[in-house]
């Protein structure tokens, strides 16, 4: 972790993309001065708000319906860190710490593939939110 924070501290300031919803914080030239805040803002910015669960039997015939469920902050951060590590594994740098730090910089600049993953989950949650009512009725034992 110390190597990641040191790399973030010595890297140039990110050029933040205004189209990506990076959480508000200090101006980008000040981010390398506080790498822990830099890391926290990056993780919280890409953390998903929902998890999509596939529940079978609600639609009838054994078909599974996607049901969005909200995540607590700790769950959100864990998912975001998992995504960062997966994206960092695909990078070509030699050291793992450099790959992770470069991925965090890419998140701040809006160039990471993690933003697309987050957008896809939120879009699917929006589309499947009508299934929540069906799932709650199924749990109560009502049939429609």
N, C-alpha and C positions, 0 to 999 in steps of 0.2 A: 504494500500500500504506500509505503514511503517513496518508492521509486515512481509510482504513478503521480503522487502529489508533487514530487520534485519536477517531473516532466511537465506537468500542468503549470507549475510556477515559472519555469524557464521558457515555455512556449510563447509565441507571440499572441496577443489578444485576438479572440475570435471576431470575425465579421458576422454579426448576428443577422439572420434572415428574418425580416419583419413578418413574412407570411407564415412562419412557424410559431406556434404559441409558447415561446420560451418564457418561463415565469419571470415576473419583474424582479429586479435585483439591482445591484450596482451597475454602472456603465461598463461596457465590455472591456475598456482598457484597464479597469480595476480588477477584473476577474482573476487574472493570474496572480495577483497579490494575495488573494485569499482562496487557495485551491480547494479547501474543504467546502466553502460556500459554492464554488464553481461546480464541484462534483455533485453536491446536494441539489443545486438548481437544475443540472442536467438530468439527474435521475428523476426528480419530481416532475419535470416538464414532460417526459415521455411515459411516465407511469400511467397505465390504463385505469380507467374508472370502473370498468366492468370486466367480468369473466363470462364467457359464453359456455353454458353447460348444455349438453345434448341430453334431453330427457325422453326416454322411450315410453310409448303407450299412451301419451296424452292425445295424440291426433287420431288414435285408433289404428288397428292393423299393425301395430308394432313399429310404426314410423317414429323417428326421433324428431323432436322439435327443439330448435335452439332457444334457450331461456337465458336472458342476461341477468346476472346477479351482481350487485355492487361489491366492491372490494374495500377492505379497511386500508388505512395508510400503510401499514406494515406489509400487507399482501401486495399492494400496488408497487411499493419500492422493491420488493423481492422479485416480482415479475419484470420490472424495468431493468434490474441488475442482471437477471438471467438473459434478457434480450441483448444487453450491452455485451455480455460475455460471448454470446452466440455470434454477434456481429464482429466482435474482435477476433474470434477464431478464423474468420474468413479473410482477415487482413494479411499482408505479406511481410510485415516487419519481423525482425528476428526475435526480439524480446517481447514477452507477454505484456509487460508493463507499458511498453511503447504502443502496442496494439490497442490496449484498453484506453490509454490516454488519448491516442489519436481518434478513437471512436467517440470519446467524450467531447473532444473538440469538434468533430463532425456533427454531433448532436447539437452543440451550441450554434454552429453555423447553419443548421438545417439541412445538411447534406447526407445524413445517415439514413440507412434503410429502415431503421427502427421507427422513424416518423410514419412511414407507410404502413408498418405493422400496426401501430397504434390507431391510425386513421381507419384501417380496415376493421379492426375490432369495434371501434365506436360506431362505424357505419352499420355493421351487422347487429349491434345492440339496438340501434335506432330502428332498424327494419323489423327486428324480432320482438320488440317490446309489447306487441299485441298478444304474444304468447304467454305473457306473465299471468294474465287473467285466467287463461285456460288452465295453466298449471295450478293456480290457487283453487280453482273450482274442482280440479281433479283431487287435490289433497283433502278437500272438505267432503268429498264423496258425491258431489252433485254431478248430474249428467245433463248435457245440453242437447 
